[in-house]
Structure formats: structure tokens, C-alpha cells
Amino acid sequence: MKPSHSHTHHHAPQSLNTVFAFSITLNFAFTFVQLVYALSANSMGLLADAAHNAGDVLGLLLAWGANWMVSLPARKRYSYGYKRTSILAALANALILFATSVLIIYQSIYNLFHLNPVNEKIIIIVAFIGILINGGTALLFLRGAHDDLNLKGAFLHLLSDAIVSLGVVIGGVLIYFTDKVWIDPVIGLIIVTVILWGTWGLLRDSVHLILDAIPRYIDHHGIKEFLHHLPGVTAVHDLHIWGLSTKETALTVHLVMPERTLADEDYQQINHTLHEKFKINHVTIQVEKGNADYPCHRSETC
């Protein structure tokens, strides 16, 4: 057996650390301000928004910590380093979003049956500031959200709170012109539905990665076809693909090659293709002759 390794290490750039630090500080300060004015305006909608914003801060802290741990080198008992912490952070972010959504649902339903007058002017102004803060900081994570589930979790946290704030503004404006207080909790329920719809994908993908499922963006069939059509390969088995982190993927496979073997140049070319075309970062290949006297028992199960 000759292993073939392709490693592409991702280190957290200083600019990303700055983005996390800036976003956490700004959102933590605004959450405190929002809480004070929510109590002053007697607005449970604004208070629920503050609770959701607090969840954002916790989610950002988790994402930042995981992003830092991913960059740590491998150690004796952690041969892949701490890459999977980014998956745990993405899962935790999804669960926090669901938990805060349940809180908003409960509070909105409660408010429907316990209507109280609110200060709609304060609601509109504070929630509008929330749109600017959460929407602006969400855009800072937009680029990384396409390739990293952990950063996607941070992006969705901030974007969802910007949507919540927009709903609160709309509710405040409607209350101002109609004096119908029940509008506020109804807007809250509509917004939560939108948040849960967007969060489901993050939760699903996180659970898949925790269970070592093939990441959704990986073309499993295409990879198997590529390996099977390599010169000299008569069979492919024991193919496993799983996520090491939210942005790195590993692959192991057995190739049956009765007439030839792979040279270092072949391994290099295979690694390059798997990385560039299929986004595989770590590759291990076992070459077998397919001798009936020395069968690979893994071929029967994988």
C-alpha cells in the first residue's frame, strides 16, 4: 500500500479575525442598547429581537473560536488537528438559531393574547439601526459563506437578525398609522418562519458532516468515474469521502491495478485533479493487484 497525500491547509487570516472582533463588539454593544430601549418602549417584539441578537453574539464567538482552532497544527492524539470544531460550531449556530426562533414564537403568541400599548417611534428607530448593524456585518461574511459552512452560520445569524429588525420596523410603522398593537406579534411570527426556512439547510448540512456523510457540494459519482477510468484501473472499492471541517474534505480509496502501479508523478496528477475539479483536500490511495490469493475483504463491504 502506498498512501498519496494532498494537503491544503487553511489558516485564519488576520483580516478575518478583525471581521469577527469588529462584528462581535458592535453587536454586543447594540444588544445592550436594544435591551434598554425595548424595556423603555414596552415592546416584546424589540425585546425578542434583542434576545436573537444576543444569540448572534454567542454564535459569532463560536464561529470565531472554531475558525481559529481549524488553523492549529495536528498533534499526537489529534492527527487531523482540530478541524472538526468548525462543524461543531456550525451545528451549534443552527441550534441557537432554532432556540431563539422558538423563543420569539412563544413571545409572539403570548403577545397576541396579552396586548399592551407600545412606543412605536422607539421601536422604529432602534430596529432600523439594527438593520444597518446586522446587515452591514453580515456582508463582511458573505464571501466566505459560499465555501465554509462555519462562516455561513455566522452570516445567517447576522442576516436573520437584520430580517427580524426589518420586520420590527415594518410592524412599528403599521402600528403608528393604525394603532393596532396586534400587528407586532404577527410580524414576529412571519419573520420566524423565514428564519427557520433558511436555518434548516445549515442544520441539515451540519448534521450530515457530523455523521461523516459526503458533503453536498462533492460529486461522488464523478469522483468514482474519474478513478475508475485511470489507466490500468480495473476496479474501485472502499471509497470513502467525508468532511474534515466545514471547508476541507478527505478521501480514501482502493484501486485494483493488475498490470501496473502508480508512480509519484501519477499520484501528483491524481491529487491535483481531485483538488481542482472535485475540491478534495486530503487523498489516500491504496493500490492492489487483485490477486485472488490475497483478496481485499473490504471490497465485499465497501
C-alpha positions as CSV (number, residue, x, y, z in Angstrom):
1,M,0.0,0.0,0.0
2,K,1.3,3.4,-0.9
3,P,-0.5,6.4,0.6
4,S,-1.0,9.5,-1.5
5,H,-1.5,12.6,0.5
6,S,-2.6,16.0,-0.7
7,H,-2.9,18.7,1.9
8,T,-4.3,22.2,1.5
9,H,-4.1,24.0,4.8
10,H,-6.3,27.0,5.6
11,H,-5.2,29.4,8.2
12,A,-7.4,32.1,9.6
13,P,-6.2,35.4,8.0
14,Q,-5.7,38.4,10.2
15,S,-8.4,40.2,8.2
16,L,-11.0,37.5,9.2
17,N,-10.0,37.8,12.8
18,T,-10.6,41.6,12.5
19,V,-14.0,41.0,11.0
20,F,-15.0,38.6,13.8
21,A,-13.7,41.0,16.5
22,F,-15.5,44.0,15.0
23,S,-18.8,42.2,14.5
24,I,-18.8,40.7,18.0
25,T,-18.0,44.0,19.7
26,L,-20.5,46.0,17.6
27,N,-23.4,43.5,18.1
28,F,-22.7,43.1,21.8
29,A,-22.9,46.8,22.4
30,F,-26.1,47.1,20.3
31,T,-27.7,44.2,22.1
32,F,-27.3,46.1,25.4
33,V,-28.7,49.3,23.9
34,Q,-31.6,47.4,22.3
35,L,-32.5,45.7,25.6
36,V,-32.7,49.0,27.4
37,Y,-34.9,50.6,24.7
38,A,-37.1,47.5,24.4
39,L,-38.0,47.8,28.1
40,S,-38.5,51.5,27.7
41,A,-40.8,51.1,24.7
42,N,-42.7,48.2,26.3
43,S,-42.1,46.3,23.1
44,M,-41.8,42.5,23.3
45,G,-41.0,42.4,19.6
46,L,-38.0,44.6,20.2
47,L,-37.1,42.5,23.3
48,A,-37.3,39.3,21.2
49,D,-35.0,40.9,18.6
50,A,-32.5,41.7,21.4
51,A,-32.6,38.1,22.5
52,H,-32.0,37.0,19.0
53,N,-29.1,39.5,18.7
54,A,-27.6,38.0,21.8
55,G,-27.7,34.6,20.1
56,D,-25.9,36.2,17.2
57,V,-23.1,37.3,19.5
58,L,-22.8,33.8,21.0
59,G,-22.9,32.3,17.5
60,L,-20.1,34.6,16.3
61,L,-18.0,33.7,19.3
62,L,-18.4,30.0,18.5
63,A,-17.6,30.6,14.8
64,W,-14.5,32.7,15.6
65,G,-13.2,30.1,18.1
66,A,-13.7,27.3,15.6
67,N,-12.1,29.2,12.8
68,W,-9.0,29.7,15.0
69,M,-8.9,26.1,16.1
70,V,-9.0,24.9,12.5
71,S,-5.7,26.7,11.9
72,L,-3.9,24.8,14.7
73,P,-1.4,22.2,13.7
74,A,-2.0,18.4,14.1
75,R,-0.9,16.8,17.4
76,K,-0.1,13.4,18.6
77,R,-3.7,12.4,19.6
78,Y,-5.3,14.7,17.0
79,S,-3.8,13.7,13.7
80,Y,-6.1,16.0,11.8
81,G,-5.8,18.8,14.3
82,Y,-9.0,20.4,15.5
83,K,-10.7,20.9,12.1
84,R,-14.0,19.3,13.1
85,T,-14.6,22.0,15.7
86,S,-15.8,24.2,12.8
87,I,-18.5,21.6,12.1
88,L,-19.5,21.6,15.8
89,A,-19.7,25.4,15.7
90,A,-21.9,25.3,12.6
91,L,-24.2,22.8,14.3
92,A,-24.3,24.9,17.5
93,N,-25.1,28.0,15.4
94,A,-28.0,26.3,13.8
95,L,-29.3,25.0,17.1
96,I,-29.0,28.5,18.6
97,L,-31.0,30.0,15.7
98,F,-33.7,27.4,16.3
99,A,-33.7,28.0,20.0
100,T,-34.0,31.8,19.6
101,S,-36.7,31.3,17.0
102,V,-38.7,29.2,19.4
103,L,-38.4,32.0,22.0
104,I,-39.7,34.5,19.5
105,I,-42.6,32.2,18.5
106,Y,-43.6,31.8,22.2
107,Q,-43.3,35.5,22.9
108,S,-45.3,36.5,19.8
109,I,-48.1,34.1,20.6
110,Y,-48.1,35.4,24.2
111,N,-48.4,39.0,23.0
112,L,-51.3,38.1,20.8
113,F,-53.3,37.3,23.9
114,H,-51.8,40.0,26.1
115,L,-51.8,43.2,24.1
116,N,-50.2,46.3,25.6
117,P,-49.5,49.7,24.2
118,V,-46.0,50.3,22.8
119,N,-43.9,53.3,21.9
120,E,-43.7,52.7,18.1
121,K,-41.3,55.6,17.5
122,I,-38.6,54.0,19.6
123,I,-39.3,50.6,18.0
124,I,-38.8,52.0,14.5
125,I,-35.6,53.9,15.3
126,V,-33.9,51.2,17.2
127,A,-34.9,48.4,14.9
128,F,-33.7,50.5,11.9
129,I,-30.3,50.9,13.5
130,G,-30.4,47.1,13.9
131,I,-30.9,46.6,10.2
132,L,-27.8,48.7,9.5
133,I,-25.6,47.0,12.1
134,N,-26.6,43.4,11.4
135,G,-27.0,43.8,7.7
136,G,-23.6,45.5,7.4
137,T,-21.7,43.0,9.5
138,A,-23.4,40.1,7.6
139,L,-22.0,41.4,4.3
140,L,-18.5,41.1,5.8
141,F,-19.0,37.3,6.0
142,L,-20.8,37.0,2.6
143,R,-17.7,36.0,0.6
144,G,-16.6,33.2,3.0
145,A,-20.1,31.9,3.4
146,H,-20.0,30.3,-0.1
147,D,-17.2,27.9,0.8
148,D,-17.3,27.5,4.6
149,L,-20.3,26.2,6.5
150,N,-18.9,27.7,9.7
151,L,-18.8,31.2,8.1
152,K,-22.2,30.5,6.6
153,G,-23.6,30.0,10.1
154,A,-22.2,33.4,11.1
155,F,-23.6,35.0,8.0
156,L,-27.0,33.5,8.5
157,H,-27.1,34.6,12.2
158,L,-26.5,38.3,11.2
159,L,-28.7,38.2,8.2
160,S,-31.6,36.6,10.1
161,D,-31.4,39.3,12.8
162,A,-31.3,42.0,10.1
163,I,-34.5,40.5,8.7
164,V,-36.0,40.4,12.2
165,S,-35.2,44.1,12.7
166,L,-36.8,44.9,9.3
167,G,-39.9,43.1,10.4
168,V,-39.9,45.1,13.6
169,V,-39.6,48.3,11.7
170,I,-42.5,47.4,9.4
171,G,-44.6,46.4,12.4
172,G,-43.7,49.7,14.2
173,V,-44.7,51.7,11.1
174,L,-48.0,49.9,10.8
175,I,-48.8,50.3,14.4
176,Y,-48.0,54.0,14.2
177,F,-50.6,54.5,11.4
178,T,-53.2,52.1,12.5
179,D,-52.9,51.9,16.3
180,K,-53.3,48.1,16.0
181,V,-50.9,46.6,18.6
182,W,-51.5,43.0,17.5
183,I,-49.5,43.7,14.3
184,D,-46.2,43.4,16.2
185,P,-46.5,39.7,17.3
186,V,-48.0,38.7,13.9
187,I,-44.9,40.3,12.1
188,G,-42.7,38.3,14.6
189,L,-44.3,35.0,13.6
190,I,-43.9,35.7,9.9
191,I,-40.2,36.6,10.4
192,V,-39.5,33.5,12.4
193,T,-40.9,31.3,9.6
194,V,-38.4,32.9,7.2
195,I,-35.6,32.4,9.6
196,L,-36.4,28.7,10.2
197,W,-36.6,28.1,6.5
198,G,-33.1,29.5,6.0
199,T,-31.7,27.7,9.1
200,W,-32.9,24.3,8.1
201,G,-30.2,24.0,5.4
202,L,-27.4,24.9,7.8
203,L,-28.7,22.3,10.4
204,R,-29.1,19.6,7.8
205,D,-25.6,20.1,6.4
206,S,-24.0,20.3,9.8
207,V,-25.6,17.0,10.9
208,H,-24.5,15.4,7.6
209,L,-20.9,16.4,8.3
210,I,-21.0,15.2,11.9
211,L,-22.2,11.8,10.7
212,D,-19.3,11.8,8.1
213,A,-21.7,11.9,5.2
214,I,-20.3,13.1,1.8
215,P,-20.6,16.9,1.7
216,R,-23.4,18.1,-0.5
217,Y,-21.1,20.0,-2.9
218,I,-19.0,16.9,-3.6
219,D,-19.7,15.0,-6.9
220,H,-19.4,11.4,-5.5
221,H,-20.4,9.8,-8.9
222,G,-17.9,12.0,-10.8
223,I,-15.1,11.1,-8.5
224,K,-15.7,7.4,-8.8
225,E,-15.9,7.6,-12.6
226,F,-12.6,9.6,-12.7
227,L,-10.8,7.0,-10.5
228,H,-12.3,4.1,-12.5
229,H,-11.1,5.5,-15.8
230,L,-7.5,5.9,-14.6
231,P,-5.1,3.9,-16.9
232,G,-4.7,0.4,-15.5
233,V,-7.5,0.5,-13.0
234,T,-9.9,-2.4,-13.3
235,A,-12.0,-1.8,-10.1
236,V,-12.6,0.8,-7.4
237,H,-13.8,-0.1,-4.0
238,D,-13.6,1.1,-0.3
239,L,-14.2,4.7,-1.5
240,H,-14.9,7.0,1.4
241,I,-15.4,10.8,1.3
242,W,-16.0,12.9,4.4
243,G,-15.6,16.4,5.7
244,L,-12.6,17.1,7.9
245,S,-14.0,20.5,8.6
246,T,-16.6,22.9,7.1
247,K,-14.2,23.6,4.2
248,E,-11.8,20.6,3.9
249,T,-12.7,17.2,2.5
250,A,-10.8,13.9,2.8
251,L,-10.9,10.8,0.5
252,T,-9.6,7.2,0.9
253,V,-9.9,4.6,-1.8
254,H,-8.6,1.2,-3.0
255,L,-7.7,0.9,-6.7
256,V,-7.3,-2.6,-8.3
257,M,-4.5,-2.4,-10.9
258,P,-3.3,-5.9,-12.0
259,E,-0.9,-4.8,-14.7
260,R,0.8,-1.7,-13.4
261,T,1.2,0.6,-10.4
262,L,1.3,4.3,-9.8
263,A,4.4,6.4,-10.0
264,D,4.9,9.5,-7.9
265,E,4.0,11.6,-10.9
266,D,0.7,9.7,-11.2
267,Y,-0.1,10.4,-7.6
268,Q,0.7,14.0,-8.0
269,Q,-1.6,14.3,-11.1
270,I,-4.5,12.5,-9.3
271,N,-4.1,14.7,-6.3
272,H,-4.2,17.8,-8.4
273,T,-7.3,16.7,-10.3
274,L,-9.2,15.7,-7.2
275,H,-8.4,19.0,-5.6
276,E,-9.0,21.3,-8.5
277,K,-12.0,19.6,-10.0
278,F,-13.7,17.9,-7.0
279,K,-12.5,20.0,-4.1
280,I,-10.8,17.1,-2.2
281,N,-8.0,18.3,0.1
282,H,-6.7,15.1,1.6
283,V,-6.2,12.0,-0.5
284,T,-5.1,8.5,0.5
285,I,-4.9,5.8,-2.2
286,Q,-4.2,2.0,-1.8
287,V,-3.2,0.1,-4.9
288,E,-3.9,-3.6,-5.1
289,K,-3.1,-6.2,-7.8
290,G,-6.4,-8.0,-7.3
291,N,-4.7,-11.4,-6.6
292,A,-7.3,-14.0,-5.7
293,D,-4.9,-15.5,-3.1
294,Y,-4.8,-12.2,-1.3
295,P,-8.2,-10.7,-1.6
296,C,-9.2,-7.4,-0.1
297,H,-12.1,-8.2,2.3
298,R,-13.1,-4.5,2.2
299,S,-14.3,-5.0,-1.4
300,E,-17.1,-7.1,-0.1
301,T,-18.5,-4.5,2.2
302,C,-17.5,-1.2,0.5
